């Protein structure tokens, strides 16, 4: 097979692989990007009924216009731990950051497929991240994710399609440990310290609270590889094909002379 048609065939196969994988990694819907304000998260820092363990007057939730994940703008949280109060035996504090005041009607209705999550960065160690969703008449809590304290943005996401009880979700209030309604709304984002009997202060930035009804909130490596392979094939094959075509035209001209 000539080089260029073979290139086209290879690229076509690569494109089919990409097309088959794109469905599972469709672009997420950004619910709150905090570009101009606090979005749905405009309640006081202590509004959540399970928030405890830190000094409210010296803790805060504000809009940071200069820091962001993909673009300037994020939610900035400052936690000043109260060493005299623990929300559990040796867990210093817990924050339940309400979305739309925790009222389903004041939040976006989301199909209970794909993944839901947010980006976060901090240098505070021994902290867990989670999310609470309204699922019908109950509330479910995503399994905790250890927060990476390296000062870089990291994604924390949860699978809405997990149908095995307590596999990805816990019963938070009136739920059953599984997402079983056709739609959900975000009730709150959660942060809490992780079994460390010491004071834990910290500053946290949250951005791009998102939902992807078709899959993960980030592209899978396989899809990125196939797309890169297709581009490489096109870049390497076409110049050779053009050179051969030019040589063939030159030989034709010589025979005519």
N, C-alpha and C positions, 0 to 999 in steps of 0.2 A: 504494500500500500504506500503511495506517495506520502512524504513526510507531513505535508500540511493537512491532507484529509485525515491522516492518522492523528495529528494534533487535535483536529476538530472532534474526532471520535472520542479521544481521551478527555477533552474538555467537556464534551457533552455528558460523558459518564460522570465526571466530577460534578457537573452542574446538577445532574439528577440526584446525586448523593446529597448535595447541599440542599436542594429543594425538599428532599425527604426529611432532612433534619431540621430545616427552618421552622416547620410546624411546631416542633417541640421547644423551640427557643425563640418564639416570636417576641417582638419588642414589648417590654413591660409597660404598664400604665403607671405613670408617676402620680400618686395621690397627693403628695405634698413635697415640693422641692425647696420650699422656704426661700425662694428668690427675693420676695418682698416682705415677708412677715412670718408669723408662726402658724399659718394655715389652720388646720383643725385643732392644733394643740395650744389653744389660747387660754386654757384654764390655769388657775394658780398652781404652783408646784405641789402644794399639799392637798389638792382637791380630791385625789383618789382615796377611797375609804380604807385602803390597805397600805397607804403611805405612812412611814414612821421611821424614827431612828436618827433624824438629822435636825439641825437647827434651821427652822424655816426662815427667820429673819436674815440669816447670812448665807442661805442657799437661794438659788434662782433658776428660772428658765426664761431665756431671752432669745431674740433673733440676732444672729451674728451675720452682718451683711458682707463680711470680708472672707469668711472661711466657708468652703463648700466642697462637695464631692466632685461633681462634674462642672459646676459653675459657682460663682460666689453666692453665698446665702445658705445658712443652716440653722438648726436649733441648738443653742448652747445651754448646757446644764452645769451648774456649779453645786456640788454637794459638800456641805460642812457637817461632818459626822458629829453626832452627840454621843460621846463615849459612855454616858450614863444610861443610854437607852438602846436596847437590842430588840429587833423584831422577832428573833428567835433566840435560843440560849446563847449562841456565839456568832450570830449573824448581825452585824452592826446596823444596817439600814436597808430599807426597801422603798423604791419609788414606783408608783403606779401613775404614769403620765397619761392623763385622759385625752382621748380624741373626741371632738365634738361633745365635750362634757360627759362622755360615756353614754350618750343618747343615740340609739340606732338611727332615728330619723334625721339626725344632724350629721350623719356620716354617709359616705358613698356606699351603695349596695354593690357587692362584688360577687361574681359567680364563684362557687366553692370548688373551683378547679385550679390546677397549677400551683404556684407558690406565692407567698406574701412575705414581705420583710422590709428591712431598712439597712442603711449604711451607718456605721458608727466608728468614731476614732477617739482614743484616750490614751493616757499613760498610766492610768490608775489600775493597779493589779487586783486580782481576787474579786472580780465582778462578773456576774452572769447577766445575760440579756434574754428577754422573752417578749411575747406579744399575747394579748388577750383579744379574742374575737367574740362578737355576739353571734350565736349559732341557734337560730330559732328562739325559743324561750330561755335557753341557757347560755352560759359563757364557757368557752374553752381556752385553756392556756397552753401555748406552745412549749414543748420541752426546752429547758434552759440551754443556752449556748454560752460556753466560756468566752469572755471578751478578751481579745488580744491587746495587751497594753503596750503597743510599740509606737503609738502616735501616728499610725497610718490608717487609712480608711479600710474597713472590712465589712463584708456583707453578712448579715444574719437573717436567714430565711427559713420558712416553714412550709411543709407540703400540705396543702388543703385537701388533697385527694387521698391521704392516708385513711383507709377505712377500717383499720384494725384498732380496737379500743386500746388507748394509752400507748400506741406505737409512736405517735408524733405529738399527741395532745393529751393534756390532763383536764379533768373536770375542775373548772374554777368555781362555778356557782350555778347550780341547777342544770349542769350539762351531763355528759356521759363519757367523756374522754375520746370522742371521735366527732368529726365534722359530718353531719348528716342532713343539713338543710341545703336547699339549692343555692342559697345566697348567704353571705355573711357580711358583717360590718366590723370595722376595727373599734374595739372598746378602749384599749390603752396599750402603750408600750411599757415594758417593765425593765427595771434594772435593780439588782440587789447584790449585796456582798455575799461572798461564798465561804461561810464557815471559818472565819478568821477572827479570833478573839483579840482584836486590836482596832484602833481607830483607822478608818479608811475615808479620806477625803479625796475629791477628784473633780476634774472638769471633763465633760463629755460633749462631743458634737454629734448630732444626728442629722442625716440628710436622705433625700430620695426615698421616702416611704412609698413602696411600690407593690403592684400586683401584676403577675403575669399569668393569665388564665390558661396558657398553653404549655408552661414548663417553668424551668428555673429562671431566676432574674438575671443570670449571666449566661453567655453562650457556652455551650459545651466544647471542650477542646477538639473533639472530632470534627465538629462543624468548621471551626477555625482552620484546622489542618487541611480539610478538603478545599476550602476557599483559597488558601494559600497555594495549594498544589495546582489548582486550576490556573491561577494567575501566573505561576512559574512556567507551566506548559505553554501558555500563550506567549509569554515573553521570550522563551528560548526557541520555539519552533518557527515562528513566523519569519524572523530575519533570514534563516537558512532557506526557507521556501522562496522568499523574494530573490535571493541571490541566484538560485537555480533557474528561476524564471528569466532573470536577466541574461544568464549565460545562454539559455536556449534561444532567446531572441537574437543574440549576437551570432550564434551559429547559423540560424536561419538566414540572417542577412549576408553572411559570408557565402552560403551556398547560392543565394540569388545572384551575387556578383560573379 
